[in-house]
């Protein structure tokens, strides 16, 4: 079997675009991957052409060799854009191998260590159009209670509004009140995960995290930017709130320093940015030696979600994964993924077990998008 081509497909997914790839072979078996990278849609699509030259004519079943081949021969290997494309290709090769052998990918990764895969909900606080944010602390409390009533037992959101680097006295009051009201609304029925998007300086997040301790957040994600491990260690010393990071770290080498320093309680590699299934399996094994759980970052499309489910099924130190339920785009798969009461059932079909429904792609042409993490649209009011 030889690789003959790589096709790229992009669809608009309400608040971002999803970018998928399909690796074709001369045996008629194809493999799906995902290379979604917000704000770099054209960049990842162009980079596929650069990788394609190294992949055409190769045996797609020799995954470990090809991973090394692509990393070594591209040389510039520590940037997120190129590693995202590498990740998508790697996922597609695993899909091909599973289909060729007639087994789900997780069977090739050592088999299942759990019966279901736990997920936490994100975007539960948005309106019906997914462009309408909750505006007040009461809005968040009501939305959280509704999400828990619908079966979610873990919820993530950013209560930090448009704060950047620091927070005013009023902003800080809203942050604390929002978390307090959500906790009161859900009680002990759900874990609360807070995402700071790396926005704060060290003294600010030290102060805020201490004030959040009574409401027992499951973690604060990216409380500060991820580059300075020593700063994260200093923050960890100052708070009882667990810390998590990793969505912007790539490959096992960057996670090594994080783990060696015991800087966080959880790591959050993203399967389509950190090196695909091949590399993330190694990162999981590395973290296992430090007794650190994985909580994969995954605000991505259904191909990334499927790959994450297979990886999560096969590793002992998985805890839960991110999932954005987007019924408006469920039809991009022939058979949509189903999460029930915050759990995914194990896949049963060969490969990733999913198929793109390409005939609907024309209904969702990709749109130009910019991040709004630090935008006033994220601001929360007391009432």
Order of alpha helices (4+ residues) and beta strands (2+ residues): beta-beta-beta-alpha-alpha-alpha-alpha-beta-alpha-beta-alpha-beta-alpha-beta-alpha-beta-alpha-beta-alpha-beta-alpha-beta-beta-beta
